[in-house]
Amino acid sequence: MKKTMKTILIAALLAGMSMQAGGAKPAKSAAGYFDIYLKNNCSKTVEVRVRADGSSSVSSYNTTEKHKVSVKEGYEVYVDGKLFIKLKESDSGKEINLCN
């Protein structure tokens, strides 16, 4: 009987510790990626380039479109060929308007 009670207490303690640790920070992948939301609040379609580590991807965003993009710290976002923002980990989860 005592062995069963110890097992139950240990299981409850471990469950409580894992629940506590899970809510500490926003979700982020193990590889260091985080999500941002790029929104075209411009009055025209824009070309968006995300550059990192010597490679890049290019997309056209129509007016009012919003896209979720997975990035790492140091990635750069260009709008119509001009550097718009260099991303930091603190940008995680933010909606970034492409025109000010």
C-alpha positions, 0 to 999 in steps of 0.5 A: 500500500505504501509503495502505491501511494509513493508512486502516485505522489511522484507521478503527481509531482512530475505532472505538476512540474511539467505543467509549470514548465510548459507555460513559461515561454511562448512556443518556439521550435528547437531549431530556433525558429519562431513565427511572425505575421507579415501584413500588407497594409499598403495601398498596392501589391508589394514584393516581399523578400525574406533573406537569411544565410545566403538564401532568400524567398520572394512572394507578392502580397496583395493589399490586406493579405497577412501571412504567417512566416517562420523565421530565425533571429537575424533574418531580414525582410525586404519590401519592394527591394528595400530593407524593412526590418532585421528580425530579433527573437523578441519579434516572435508572434508579432504582426508586422505591417509592411507599410508605415 
